Amino acid sequence: MAIENSITERLPAYTWLFLGTPKGQTCTPVVIRIAADTEEEARQWYSRWDLVFAAKIRSECSLYQYINGAFELDVSRMEVVYA
């Protein structure tokens, strides 16, 4: 049985971060993270939520978030540009 190589599958271009609350609710906003190519596509996933844009992160970004919420930045993958 052949196993598909998941690396060949195209990742969405960006990870979008929003602060959101369910529509009609007055509660503390939560951070919502969704992978999508456009902001409109990301917002469609949470159409029943009031969303406030927080960040747009490239999928190839060297910033990684662990399941426990901790972040790691791989500086060896970052490009340095001198002006």
PDB file with SEQRES, HELIX, SHEET and CRYST1 records, atoms N, CA, C and O in Angstrom:
SEQRES   1 A   83  MET ALA ILE GLU ASN SER ILE THR GLU ARG LEU PRO ALA          
SEQRES   2 A   83  TYR THR TRP LEU PHE LEU GLY THR PRO LYS GLY GLN THR          
SEQRES   3 A   83  CYS THR PRO VAL VAL ILE ARG ILE ALA ALA ASP THR GLU          
SEQRES   4 A   83  GLU GLU ALA ARG GLN TRP TYR SER ARG TRP ASP LEU VAL          
SEQRES   5 A   83  PHE ALA ALA LYS ILE ARG SER GLU CYS SER LEU TYR GLN          
SEQRES   6 A   83  TYR ILE ASN GLY ALA PHE GLU LEU ASP VAL SER ARG MET          
SEQRES   7 A   83  GLU VAL VAL TYR ALA                                          
HELIX    1 AA1 SER A    6  THR A    8  5                                   3    
HELIX    2 AA2 GLU A   39  GLN A   44  1                                   6    
HELIX    3 AA3 VAL A   75  ARG A   77  5                                   3    
SHEET    1 AA1 3 VAL A  30  ALA A  36  0                                        
SHEET    2 AA1 3 TYR A  14  PRO A  22 -1                                        
SHEET    3 AA1 3 TRP A  49  ARG A  58 -1                                        
SHEET    1 AA2 2 LEU A  63  GLN A  65  0                                        
SHEET    2 AA2 2 PHE A  71  LEU A  73 -1                                        
CRYST1    1.000    1.000    1.000  90.00  90.00  90.00 P 1           1          
ATOM      1  N   MET A   1       0.844  -1.173   0.000  1.00  0.00           N  
ATOM      2  CA  MET A   1       0.000   0.000   0.000  1.00  0.00           C  
ATOM      3  C   MET A   1       0.899   1.249   0.000  1.00  0.00           C  
ATOM      4  O   MET A   1       1.778   1.383   0.852  1.00  0.00           O  
ATOM      5  N   ALA A   2       0.682   2.132  -0.928  1.00  0.00           N  
ATOM      6  CA  ALA A   2       1.499   3.349  -1.052  1.00  0.00           C  
ATOM      7  C   ALA A   2       1.024   4.415  -0.073  1.00  0.00           C  
ATOM      8  O   ALA A   2      -0.172   4.579   0.167  1.00  0.00           O  
ATOM      9  N   ILE A   3       1.978   5.125   0.478  1.00  0.00           N  
ATOM     10  CA  ILE A   3       1.669   6.231   1.383  1.00  0.00           C  
ATOM     11  C   ILE A   3       1.981   7.526   0.663  1.00  0.00           C  
ATOM     12  O   ILE A   3       3.086   7.709   0.153  1.00  0.00           O  
ATOM     13  N   GLU A   4       1.002   8.432   0.619  1.00  0.00           N  
ATOM     14  CA  GLU A   4       1.227   9.722  -0.039  1.00  0.00           C  
ATOM     15  C   GLU A   4       2.205  10.559   0.766  1.00  0.00           C  
ATOM     16  O   GLU A   4       2.194  10.534   1.997  1.00  0.00           O  
ATOM     17  N   ASN A   5       3.050  11.298   0.065  1.00  0.00           N  
ATOM     18  CA  ASN A   5       4.000  12.185   0.717  1.00  0.00           C  
ATOM     19  C   ASN A   5       3.309  13.507   0.999  1.00  0.00           C  
ATOM     20  O   ASN A   5       3.008  14.258   0.072  1.00  0.00           O  
ATOM     21  N   SER A   6       3.054  13.799   2.269  1.00  0.00           N  
ATOM     22  CA  SER A   6       2.320  15.011   2.635  1.00  0.00           C  
ATOM     23  C   SER A   6       3.115  16.274   2.333  1.00  0.00           C  
ATOM     24  O   SER A   6       2.537  17.359   2.276  1.00  0.00           O  
ATOM     25  N   ILE A   7       4.431  16.159   2.137  1.00  0.00           N  
ATOM     26  CA  ILE A   7       5.252  17.330   1.832  1.00  0.00           C  
ATOM     27  C   ILE A   7       4.898  17.887   0.459  1.00  0.00           C  
ATOM     28  O   ILE A   7       5.031  19.089   0.230  1.00  0.00           O  
ATOM     29  N   THR A   8       4.446  17.027  -0.463  1.00  0.00           N  
ATOM     30  CA  THR A   8       4.119  17.490  -1.803  1.00  0.00           C  
ATOM     31  C   THR A   8       2.791  18.252  -1.834  1.00  0.00           C  
ATOM     32  O   THR A   8       2.516  18.959  -2.804  1.00  0.00           O  
ATOM     33  N   GLU A   9       1.980  18.123  -0.809  1.00  0.00           N  
ATOM     34  CA  GLU A   9       0.730  18.871  -0.756  1.00  0.00           C  
ATOM     35  C   GLU A   9       1.037  20.337  -0.492  1.00  0.00           C  
ATOM     36  O   GLU A   9       1.903  20.669   0.318  1.00  0.00           O  
ATOM     37  N   ARG A  10       0.311  21.214  -1.190  1.00  0.00           N  
ATOM     38  CA  ARG A  10       0.550  22.639  -1.050  1.00  0.00           C  
ATOM     39  C   ARG A  10      -0.072  23.156   0.242  1.00  0.00           C  
ATOM     40  O   ARG A  10      -1.247  22.920   0.523  1.00  0.00           O  
ATOM     41  N   LEU A  11       0.737  23.863   1.017  1.00  0.00           N  
ATOM     42  CA  LEU A  11       0.239  24.497   2.232  1.00  0.00           C  
ATOM     43  C   LEU A  11      -0.443  25.808   1.878  1.00  0.00           C  
ATOM     44  O   LEU A  11      -0.068  26.446   0.895  1.00  0.00           O  
ATOM     45  N   PRO A  12      -1.440  26.226   2.658  1.00  0.00           N  
ATOM     46  CA  PRO A  12      -1.977  27.569   2.450  1.00  0.00           C  
ATOM     47  C   PRO A  12      -0.850  28.593   2.607  1.00  0.00           C  
ATOM     48  O   PRO A  12       0.102  28.371   3.356  1.00  0.00           O  
ATOM     49  N   ALA A  13      -0.967  29.700   1.904  1.00  0.00           N  
ATOM     50  CA  ALA A  13       0.108  30.694   1.863  1.00  0.00           C  
ATOM     51  C   ALA A  13       0.364  31.364   3.202  1.00  0.00           C  
ATOM     52  O   ALA A  13       1.497  31.752   3.488  1.00  0.00           O  
ATOM     53  N   TYR A  14      -0.669  31.510   4.033  1.00  0.00           N  
ATOM     54  CA  TYR A  14      -0.531  32.275   5.269  1.00  0.00           C  
ATOM     55  C   TYR A  14      -1.260  31.607   6.429  1.00  0.00           C  
ATOM     56  O   TYR A  14      -2.186  30.817   6.242  1.00  0.00           O  
ATOM     57  N   THR A  15      -0.811  31.952   7.629  1.00  0.00           N  
ATOM     58  CA  THR A  15      -1.561  31.670   8.848  1.00  0.00           C  
ATOM     59  C   THR A  15      -2.102  33.010   9.317  1.00  0.00           C  
ATOM     60  O   THR A  15      -1.350  33.974   9.457  1.00  0.00           O  
ATOM     61  N   TRP A  16      -3.391  33.069   9.558  1.00  0.00           N  
ATOM     62  CA  TRP A  16      -4.056  34.306   9.953  1.00  0.00           C  
ATOM     63  C   TRP A  16      -4.410  34.214  11.429  1.00  0.00           C  
ATOM     64  O   TRP A  16      -4.900  33.183  11.890  1.00  0.00           O  
ATOM     65  N   LEU A  17      -4.164  35.283  12.168  1.00  0.00           N  
ATOM     66  CA  LEU A  17      -4.542  35.357  13.577  1.00  0.00           C  
ATOM     67  C   LEU A  17      -5.601  36.434  13.739  1.00  0.00           C  
ATOM     68  O   LEU A  17      -5.470  37.538  13.209  1.00  0.00           O  
ATOM     69  N   PHE A  18      -6.640  36.105  14.471  1.00  0.00           N  
ATOM     70  CA  PHE A  18      -7.714  37.034  14.767  1.00  0.00           C  
ATOM     71  C   PHE A  18      -8.016  36.980  16.258  1.00  0.00           C  
ATOM     72  O   PHE A  18      -7.752  35.974  16.916  1.00  0.00           O  
ATOM     73  N   LEU A  19      -8.564  38.053  16.783  1.00  0.00           N  
ATOM     74  CA  LEU A  19      -9.207  38.031  18.088  1.00  0.00           C  
ATOM     75  C   LEU A  19     -10.685  37.915  17.791  1.00  0.00           C  
ATOM     76  O   LEU A  19     -11.212  38.668  16.972  1.00  0.00           O  
ATOM     77  N   GLY A  20     -11.362  36.985  18.442  1.00  0.00           N  
ATOM     78  CA  GLY A  20     -12.749  36.761  18.091  1.00  0.00           C  
ATOM     79  C   GLY A  20     -13.652  36.462  19.265  1.00  0.00           C  
ATOM     80  O   GLY A  20     -13.235  35.936  20.298  1.00  0.00           O  
ATOM     81  N   THR A  21     -14.923  36.825  19.059  1.00  0.00           N  
ATOM     82  CA  THR A  21     -15.999  36.475  19.998  1.00  0.00           C  
ATOM     83  C   THR A  21     -17.186  35.991  19.177  1.00  0.00           C  
ATOM     84  O   THR A  21     -17.408  36.482  18.070  1.00  0.00           O  
ATOM     85  N   PRO A  22     -17.948  35.043  19.694  1.00  0.00           N  
ATOM     86  CA  PRO A  22     -19.145  34.617  18.978  1.00  0.00           C  
ATOM     87  C   PRO A  22     -20.091  35.818  18.813  1.00  0.00           C  
ATOM     88  O   PRO A  22     -20.252  36.619  19.734  1.00  0.00           O  
ATOM     89  N   LYS A  23     -20.710  35.933  17.635  1.00  0.00           N  
ATOM     90  CA  LYS A  23     -21.610  37.060  17.371  1.00  0.00           C  
ATOM     91  C   LYS A  23     -22.712  37.109  18.422  1.00  0.00           C  
ATOM     92  O   LYS A  23     -23.307  36.091  18.775  1.00  0.00           O  
ATOM     93  N   GLY A  24     -22.967  38.317  18.909  1.00  0.00           N  
ATOM     94  CA  GLY A  24     -24.014  38.521  19.899  1.00  0.00           C  
ATOM     95  C   GLY A  24     -23.580  38.270  21.330  1.00  0.00           C  
ATOM     96  O   GLY A  24     -24.376  38.466  22.249  1.00  0.00           O  
ATOM     97  N   GLN A  25     -22.342  37.842  21.550  1.00  0.00           N  
ATOM     98  CA  GLN A  25     -21.856  37.543  22.903  1.00  0.00           C  
ATOM     99  C   GLN A  25     -20.965  38.682  23.401  1.00  0.00           C  
ATOM    100  O   GLN A  25     -20.268  39.322  22.614  1.00  0.00           O  
ATOM    101  N   THR A  26     -20.991  38.923  24.681  1.00  0.00           N  
ATOM    102  CA  THR A  26     -20.078  39.885  25.301  1.00  0.00           C  
ATOM    103  C   THR A  26     -19.186  39.101  26.257  1.00  0.00           C  
ATOM    104  O   THR A  26     -19.524  38.889  27.421  1.00  0.00           O  
ATOM    105  N   CYS A  27     -18.056  38.683  25.741  1.00  0.00           N  
ATOM    106  CA  CYS A  27     -17.118  37.898  26.532  1.00  0.00           C  
ATOM    107  C   CYS A  27     -15.703  38.289  26.123  1.00  0.00           C  
ATOM    108  O   CYS A  27     -15.511  39.048  25.173  1.00  0.00           O  
ATOM    109  N   THR A  28     -14.731  37.774  26.834  1.00  0.00           N  
ATOM    110  CA  THR A  28     -13.336  38.041  26.505  1.00  0.00           C  
ATOM    111  C   THR A  28     -12.998  37.376  25.169  1.00  0.00           C  
ATOM    112  O   THR A  28     -13.276  36.192  24.983  1.00  0.00           O  
ATOM    113  N   PRO A  29     -12.400  38.129  24.237  1.00  0.00           N  
ATOM    114  CA  PRO A  29     -12.034  37.530  22.943  1.00  0.00           C  
ATOM    115  C   PRO A  29     -10.994  36.426  23.104  1.00  0.00           C  
ATOM    116  O   PRO A  29     -10.187  36.441  24.034  1.00  0.00           O  
ATOM    117  N   VAL A  30     -11.029  35.483  22.191  1.00  0.00           N  
ATOM    118  CA  VAL A  30     -10.037  34.411  22.138  1.00  0.00           C  
ATOM    119  C   VAL A  30      -9.202  34.590  20.878  1.00  0.00           C  
ATOM    120  O   VAL A  30      -9.643  35.222  19.918  1.00  0.00           O  
ATOM    121  N   VAL A  31      -7.998  34.033  20.883  1.00  0.00           N  
ATOM    122  CA  VAL A  31      -7.143  34.076  19.700  1.00  0.00           C  
ATOM    123  C   VAL A  31      -7.543  32.921  18.787  1.00  0.00           C  
ATOM    124  O   VAL A  31      -7.604  31.767  19.211  1.00  0.00           O  
ATOM    125  N   ILE A  32      -7.814  33.252  17.534  1.00  0.00           N  
ATOM    126  CA  ILE A  32      -8.189  32.253  16.532  1.00  0.00           C  
ATOM    127  C   ILE A  32      -7.080  32.211  15.492  1.00  0.00           C  
ATOM    128  O   ILE A  32      -6.658  33.246  14.975  1.00  0.00           O  
ATOM    129  N   ARG A  33      -6.614  31.012  15.192  1.00  0.00           N  
ATOM    130  CA  ARG A  33      -5.514  30.821  14.242  1.00  0.00           C  
ATOM    131  C   ARG A  33      -6.013  29.904  13.138  1.00  0.00           C  
ATOM    132  O   ARG A  33      -6.495  28.805  13.414  1.00  0.00           O  
ATOM    133  N   ILE A  34      -5.901  30.352  11.867  1.00  0.00           N  
ATOM    134  CA  ILE A  34      -6.392  29.558  10.737  1.00  0.00           C  
ATOM    135  C   ILE A  34      -5.432  29.697   9.556  1.00  0.00           C  
ATOM    136  O   ILE A  34      -4.944  30.793   9.279  1.00  0.00           O  
ATOM    137  N   ALA A  35      -5.159  28.599   8.864  1.00  0.00           N  
ATOM    138  CA  ALA A  35      -4.310  28.617   7.671  1.00  0.00           C  
ATOM    139  C   ALA A  35      -5.197  28.778   6.442  1.00  0.00           C  
ATOM    140  O   ALA A  35      -6.134  28.006   6.242  1.00  0.00           O  
ATOM    141  N   ALA A  36      -4.898  29.788   5.616  1.00  0.00           N  
ATOM    142  CA  ALA A  36      -5.675  30.061   4.401  1.00  0.00           C  
ATOM    143  C   ALA A  36      -4.845  30.930   3.466  1.00  0.00           C  
ATOM    144  O   ALA A  36      -3.856  31.538   3.878  1.00  0.00           O  
ATOM    145  N   ASP A  37      -5.260  30.982   2.202  1.00  0.00           N  
ATOM    146  CA  ASP A  37      -4.546  31.794   1.225  1.00  0.00           C  
ATOM    147  C   ASP A  37      -4.909  33.275   1.320  1.00  0.00           C  
ATOM    148  O   ASP A  37      -4.072  34.134   1.041  1.00  0.00           O  
ATOM    149  N   THR A  38      -6.145  33.581   1.709  1.00  0.00           N  
ATOM    150  CA  THR A  38      -6.586  34.977   1.787  1.00  0.00           C  
ATOM    151  C   THR A  38      -7.277  35.239   3.114  1.00  0.00           C  
ATOM    152  O   THR A  38      -7.726  34.312   3.790  1.00  0.00           O  
ATOM    153  N   GLU A  39      -7.358  36.513   3.479  1.00  0.00           N  
ATOM    154  CA  GLU A  39      -8.065  36.881   4.704  1.00  0.00           C  
ATOM    155  C   GLU A  39      -9.542  36.530   4.592  1.00  0.00           C  
ATOM    156  O   GLU A  39     -10.146  36.062   5.557  1.00  0.00           O  
ATOM    157  N   GLU A  40     -10.126  36.753   3.418  1.00  0.00           N  
ATOM    158  CA  GLU A  40     -11.543  36.443   3.221  1.00  0.00           C  
ATOM    159  C   GLU A  40     -11.823  34.958   3.434  1.00  0.00           C  
ATOM    160  O   GLU A  40     -12.818  34.593   4.061  1.00  0.00           O  
ATOM    161  N   GLU A  41     -10.939  34.099   2.909  1.00  0.00           N  
ATOM    162  CA  GLU A  41     -11.085  32.657   3.088  1.00  0.00           C  
ATOM    163  C   GLU A  41     -10.981  32.281   4.562  1.00  0.00           C  
ATOM    164  O   GLU A  41     -11.743  31.443   5.045  1.00  0.00           O  
ATOM    165  N   ALA A  42     -10.050  32.891   5.272  1.00  0.00           N  
ATOM    166  CA  ALA A  42      -9.890  32.614   6.708  1.00  0.00           C  
ATOM    167  C   ALA A  42     -11.134  33.036   7.480  1.00  0.00           C  
ATOM    168  O   ALA A  42     -11.600  32.308   8.356  1.00  0.00           O  
ATOM    169  N   ARG A  43     -11.674  34.211   7.158  1.00  0.00           N  
ATOM    170  CA  ARG A  43     -12.864  34.705   7.857  1.00  0.00           C  
ATOM    171  C   ARG A  43     -14.089  33.825   7.594  1.00  0.00           C  
ATOM    172  O   ARG A  43     -14.967  33.721   8.451  1.00  0.00           O  
ATOM    173  N   GLN A  44     -14.158  33.189   6.418  1.00  0.00           N  
ATOM    174  CA  GLN A  44     -15.297  32.317   6.098  1.00  0.00           C  
ATOM    175  C   GLN A  44     -15.400  31.146   7.063  1.00  0.00           C  
ATOM    176  O   GLN A  44     -16.502  30.671   7.340  1.00  0.00           O  
ATOM    177  N   TRP A  45     -14.266  30.671   7.581  1.00  0.00           N  
ATOM    178  CA  TRP A  45     -14.282  29.561   8.525  1.00  0.00           C  
ATOM    179  C   TRP A  45     -14.977  29.937   9.829  1.00  0.00           C  
ATOM    180  O   TRP A  45     -15.501  29.068  10.526  1.00  0.00           O  
ATOM    181  N   TYR A  46     -14.985  31.230  10.163  1.00  0.00           N  
ATOM    182  CA  TYR A  46     -15.584  31.713  11.408  1.00  0.00           C  
ATOM    183  C   TYR A  46     -16.637  32.766  11.103  1.00  0.00           C  
ATOM    184  O   TYR A  46     -16.623  33.852  11.683  1.00  0.00           O  
ATOM    185  N   SER A  47     -17.547  32.445  10.198  1.00  0.00           N  
ATOM    186  CA  SER A  47     -18.561  33.409   9.766  1.00  0.00           C  
ATOM    187  C   SER A  47     -19.543  33.777  10.882  1.00  0.00           C  
ATOM    188  O   SER A  47     -20.214  34.805  10.793  1.00  0.00           O  
ATOM    189  N   ARG A  48     -19.635  32.973  11.902  1.00  0.00           N  
ATOM    190  CA  ARG A  48     -20.543  33.271  13.029  1.00  0.00           C  
ATOM    191  C   ARG A  48     -19.821  33.951  14.182  1.00  0.00           C  
ATOM    192  O   ARG A  48     -20.327  33.994  15.303  1.00  0.00           O  
ATOM    193  N   TRP A  49     -18.643  34.477  13.902  1.00  0.00           N  
ATOM    194  CA  TRP A  49     -17.840  35.164  14.911  1.00  0.00           C  
ATOM    195  C   TRP A  49     -17.571  36.589  14.472  1.00  0.00           C  
ATOM    196  O   TRP A  49     -17.479  36.873  13.278  1.00  0.00           O  
ATOM    197  N   ASP A  50     -17.445  37.487  15.443  1.00  0.00           N  
ATOM    198  CA  ASP A  50     -16.940  38.840  15.189  1.00  0.00           C  
ATOM    199  C   ASP A  50     -15.427  38.763  15.325  1.00  0.00           C  
ATOM    200  O   ASP A  50     -14.908  38.432  16.391  1.00  0.00           O  
ATOM    201  N   LEU A  51     -14.718  39.072  14.238  1.00  0.00           N  
ATOM    202  CA  LEU A  51     -13.266  38.916  14.206  1.00  0.00           C  
ATOM    203  C   LEU A  51     -12.567  40.252  14.060  1.00  0.00           C  
ATOM    204  O   LEU A  51     -13.031  41.133  13.336  1.00  0.00           O  
ATOM    205  N   VAL A  52     -11.447  40.396  14.752  1.00  0.00           N  
ATOM    206  CA  VAL A  52     -10.568  41.552  14.613  1.00  0.00           C  
ATOM    207  C   VAL A  52      -9.212  41.007  14.153  1.00  0.00           C  
ATOM    208  O   VAL A  52      -8.626  40.145  14.808  1.00  0.00           O  
ATOM    209  N   PHE A  53      -8.724  41.520  13.019  1.00  0.00           N  
ATOM    210  CA  PHE A  53      -7.451  41.068  12.468  1.00  0.00           C  
ATOM    211  C   PHE A  53      -6.333  41.316  13.470  1.00  0.00           C  
ATOM    212  O   PHE A  53      -6.265  42.379  14.088  1.00  0.00           O  
ATOM    213  N   ALA A  54      -5.444  40.313  13.627  1.00  0.00           N  
ATOM    214  CA  ALA A  54      -4.307  40.462  14.533  1.00  0.00           C  
ATOM    215  C   ALA A  54      -2.971  40.273  13.817  1.00  0.00           C  
ATOM    216  O   ALA A  54      -2.023  41.011  14.087  1.00  0.00           O  
ATOM    217  N   ALA A  55      -2.874  39.285  12.897  1.00  0.00           N  
ATOM    218  CA  ALA A  55      -1.589  39.052  12.227  1.00  0.00           C  
ATOM    219  C   ALA A  55      -1.763  38.189  10.990  1.00  0.00           C  
ATOM    220  O   ALA A  55      -2.715  37.418  10.865  1.00  0.00           O  
ATOM    221  N   LYS A  56      -0.800  38.346  10.071  1.00  0.00           N  
ATOM    222  CA  LYS A  56      -0.710  37.541   8.848  1.00  0.00           C  
ATOM    223  C   LYS A  56       0.722  37.007   8.805  1.00  0.00           C  
ATOM    224  O   LYS A  56       1.672  37.782   8.697  1.00  0.00           O  
ATOM    225  N   ILE A  57       0.878  35.680   8.891  1.00  0.00           N  
ATOM    226  CA  ILE A  57       2.199  35.054   8.964  1.00  0.00           C  
ATOM    227  C   ILE A  57       2.383  34.144   7.750  1.00  0.00           C  
ATOM    228  O   ILE A  57       1.543  33.285   7.482  1.00  0.00           O  
ATOM    229  N   ARG A  58       3.485  34.333   7.014  1.00  0.00           N  
ATOM    230  CA  ARG A  58       3.777  33.460   5.872  1.00  0.00           C  
ATOM    231  C   ARG A  58       3.928  32.020   6.353  1.00  0.00           C  
ATOM    232  O   ARG A  58       4.482  31.779   7.426  1.00  0.00           O  
ATOM    233  N   SER A  59       3.444  31.074   5.576  1.00  0.00           N  
ATOM    234  CA  SER A  59       3.540  29.660   5.951  1.00  0.00           C  
ATOM    235  C   SER A  59       4.973  29.193   6.063  1.00  0.00           C  
ATOM    236  O   SER A  59       5.273  28.307   6.863  1.00  0.00           O  
ATOM    237  N   GLU A  60       5.878  29.779   5.265  1.00  0.00           N  
ATOM    238  CA  GLU A  60       7.281  29.371   5.345  1.00  0.00           C  
ATOM    239  C   GLU A  60       8.006  30.060   6.475  1.00  0.00           C  
ATOM    240  O   GLU A  60       9.227  29.943   6.581  1.00  0.00           O  
ATOM    241  N   CYS A  61       7.303  30.762   7.311  1.00  0.00           N  
ATOM    242  CA  CYS A  61       7.906  31.518   8.404  1.00  0.00           C  
ATOM    243  C   CYS A  61       8.659  30.565   9.347  1.00  0.00           C  
ATOM    244  O   CYS A  61       8.240  29.430   9.569  1.00  0.00           O  
ATOM    245  N   SER A  62       9.760  31.048   9.884  1.00  0.00           N  
ATOM    246  CA  SER A  62      10.571  30.217  10.775  1.00  0.00           C  
ATOM    247  C   SER A  62      10.097  30.294  12.227  1.00  0.00           C  
ATOM    248  O   SER A  62      10.803  29.860  13.137  1.00  0.00           O  
ATOM    249  N   LEU A  63       8.894  30.850  12.442  1.00  0.00           N  
ATOM    250  CA  LEU A  63       8.309  30.901  13.779  1.00  0.00           C  
ATOM    251  C   LEU A  63       7.402  29.684  13.949  1.00  0.00           C  
ATOM    252  O   LEU A  63       6.512  29.450  13.132  1.00  0.00           O  
ATOM    253  N   TYR A  64       7.627  28.920  15.000  1.00  0.00           N  
ATOM    254  CA  TYR A  64       6.856  27.704  15.252  1.00  0.00           C  
ATOM    255  C   TYR A  64       6.198  27.792  16.617  1.00  0.00           C  
ATOM    256  O   TYR A  64       6.832  28.197  17.591  1.00  0.00           O  
ATOM    257  N   GLN A  65       4.911  27.408  16.691  1.00  0.00           N  
ATOM    258  CA  GLN A  65       4.220  27.389  17.974  1.00  0.00           C  
ATOM    259  C   GLN A  65       3.967  25.947  18.382  1.00  0.00           C  
ATOM    260  O   GLN A  65       3.362  25.173  17.640  1.00  0.00           O  
ATOM    261  N   TYR A  66       4.438  25.598  19.569  1.00  0.00           N  
ATOM    262  CA  TYR A  66       4.203  24.267  20.113  1.00  0.00           C  
ATOM    263  C   TYR A  66       2.785  24.166  20.649  1.00  0.00           C  
ATOM    264  O   TYR A  66       2.121  25.178  20.877  1.00  0.00           O  
ATOM    265  N   ILE A  67       2.329  22.943  20.848  1.00  0.00           N  
ATOM    266  CA  ILE A  67       0.969  22.708  21.320  1.00  0.00           C  
ATOM    267  C   ILE A  67       0.724  23.321  22.700  1.00  0.00           C  
ATOM    268  O   ILE A  67      -0.416  23.635  23.043  1.00  0.00           O  
ATOM    269  N   ASN A  68       1.792  23.496  23.498  1.00  0.00           N  
ATOM    270  CA  ASN A  68       1.638  24.076  24.830  1.00  0.00           C  
ATOM    271  C   ASN A  68       1.586  25.606  24.793  1.00  0.00           C  
ATOM    272  O   ASN A  68       1.454  26.253  25.832  1.00  0.00           O  
ATOM    273  N   GLY A  69       1.693  26.186  23.575  1.00  0.00           N  
ATOM    274  CA  GLY A  69       1.608  27.633  23.432  1.00  0.00           C  
ATOM    275  C   GLY A  69       2.949  28.340  23.338  1.00  0.00           C  
ATOM    276  O   GLY A  69       2.999  29.528  23.019  1.00  0.00           O  
ATOM    277  N   ALA A  70       4.038  27.626  23.613  1.00  0.00           N  
ATOM    278  CA  ALA A  70       5.369  28.228  23.531  1.00  0.00           C  
ATOM    279  C   ALA A  70       5.764  28.429  22.067  1.00  0.00           C  
ATOM    280  O   ALA A  70       5.352  27.664  21.195  1.00  0.00           O  
ATOM    281  N   PHE A  71       6.567  29.463  21.807  1.00  0.00           N  
ATOM    282  CA  PHE A  71       7.025  29.761  20.458  1.00  0.00           C  
ATOM    283  C   PHE A  71       8.520  29.503  20.338  1.00  0.00           C  
ATOM    284  O   PHE A  71       9.259  29.616  21.316  1.00  0.00           O  
ATOM    285  N   GLU A  72       8.962  29.154  19.129  1.00  0.00           N  
ATOM    286  CA  GLU A  72      10.373  28.993  18.824  1.00  0.00           C  
ATOM    287  C   GLU A  72      10.642  29.691  17.499  1.00  0.00           C  
ATOM    288  O   GLU A  72       9.898  29.506  16.535  1.00  0.00           O  
ATOM    289  N   LEU A  73      11.699  30.490  17.445  1.00  0.00           N  
ATOM    290  CA  LEU A  73      12.088  31.179  16.226  1.00  0.00           C  
ATOM    291  C   LEU A  73      13.416  30.604  15.758  1.00  0.00           C  
ATOM    292  O   LEU A  73      14.419  30.691  16.467  1.00  0.00           O  
ATOM    293  N   ASP A  74      13.424  30.013  14.559  1.00  0.00           N  
ATOM    294  CA  ASP A  74      14.636  29.428  13.990  1.00  0.00           C  
ATOM    295  C   ASP A  74      15.356  30.506  13.190  1.00  0.00           C  
ATOM    296  O   ASP A  74      15.059  30.716  12.014  1.00  0.00           O  
ATOM    297  N   VAL A  75      16.302  31.189  13.827  1.00  0.00           N  
ATOM    298  CA  VAL A  75      17.005  32.299  13.179  1.00  0.00           C  
ATOM    299  C   VAL A  75      17.943  31.818  12.079  1.00  0.00           C  
ATOM    300  O   VAL A  75      18.345  32.624  11.240  1.00  0.00           O  
ATOM    301  N   SER A  76      18.303  30.557  12.050  1.00  0.00           N  
ATOM    302  CA  SER A  76      19.189  30.056  11.001  1.00  0.00           C  
ATOM    303  C   SER A  76      18.487  30.030   9.645  1.00  0.00           C  
ATOM    304  O   SER A  76      19.151  29.996   8.609  1.00  0.00           O  
ATOM    305  N   ARG A  77      17.165  30.044   9.638  1.00  0.00           N  
ATOM    306  CA  ARG A  77      16.393  30.045   8.392  1.00  0.00           C  
ATOM    307  C   ARG A  77      16.026  31.446   7.925  1.00  0.00           C  
ATOM    308  O   ARG A  77      15.428  31.605   6.861  1.00  0.00           O  
ATOM    309  N   MET A  78      16.373  32.456   8.702  1.00  0.00           N  
ATOM    310  CA  MET A  78      15.996  33.817   8.351  1.00  0.00           C  
ATOM    311  C   MET A  78      17.005  34.438   7.392  1.00  0.00           C  
ATOM    312  O   MET A  78      18.209  34.204   7.493  1.00  0.00           O  
ATOM    313  N   GLU A  79      16.493  35.226   6.471  1.00  0.00           N  
ATOM    314  CA  GLU A  79      17.340  35.910   5.494  1.00  0.00           C  
ATOM    315  C   GLU A  79      17.753  37.260   6.050  1.00  0.00           C  
ATOM    316  O   GLU A  79      16.926  37.984   6.605  1.00  0.00           O  
ATOM    317  N   VAL A  80      19.036  37.608   5.904  1.00  0.00           N  
ATOM    318  CA  VAL A  80      19.525  38.892   6.343  1.00  0.00           C  
ATOM    319  C   VAL A  80      19.729  39.763   5.123  1.00  0.00           C  
ATOM    320  O   VAL A  80      20.420  39.364   4.186  1.00  0.00           O  
ATOM    321  N   VAL A  81      19.136  40.954   5.119  1.00  0.00           N  
ATOM    322  CA  VAL A  81      19.262  41.888   4.007  1.00  0.00           C  
ATOM    323  C   VAL A  81      19.866  43.161   4.530  1.00  0.00           C  
ATOM    324  O   VAL A  81      19.357  43.755   5.481  1.00  0.00           O  
ATOM    325  N   TYR A  82      20.956  43.589   3.912  1.00  0.00           N  
ATOM    326  CA  TYR A  82      21.596  44.839   4.304  1.00  0.00           C  
ATOM    327  C   TYR A  82      21.205  45.925   3.324  1.00  0.00           C  
ATOM    328  O   TYR A  82      21.258  45.727   2.111  1.00  0.00           O  
ATOM    329  N   ALA A  83      20.814  47.070   3.849  1.00  0.00           N  
ATOM    330  CA  ALA A  83      20.385  48.171   2.984  1.00  0.00           C  
ATOM    331  C   ALA A  83      21.566  48.993   2.513  1.00  0.00           C  
ATOM    332  O   ALA A  83      21.390  49.962   1.775  1.00  0.00           O  
TER     333      ALA A  83                                                      
END                                                                             
